[in-house]
Amino acid sequence: MRRSPILVIGKVAVVLACAIALPAVAADGVELLAPSHGTTLLLRKGVPITFTWKADSGPPQYRFQLSLLSDFKDLLVDRELAQTSTVVRELGAGRYYWRCAAGGRAWSPTQEFTVAVVDRPSRRR
């Protein structure tokens, strides 16, 4: 068993740990890029969100889905696309889930992100 490195500063011991975030890639090679899993987006009302992904191979045809539910039983967006990005407008505050598939193959792993809507800052006088 490998132990975590420990750094001792004076009388305080600090355990150093490292986590590596691996991209969500489906078996057919679709990698979801943005928004990434666990991200919180601070947006003004009406600001669009661009979803991007890449595929290692396969036909340039994709299916994109966005939902408030992790099981995708109630879809907000369901699009067939020929490019590796799409823009969604008017998302309110909340937690969202998205996924993509290439050429009718398996879905990518689901990405979850949160939208927090912020008001415009007031102008100083």
Secondary structure by P-SEA (a helix, b strand, c coil): ccccbbbbcccbbbbbbbbbbbccccccccccccccccccccccccbbbbbbbccccccccbbbbbccccccccccccccccccccccccccbbbbbbcccccccccccbbbbbbbbbccccccc
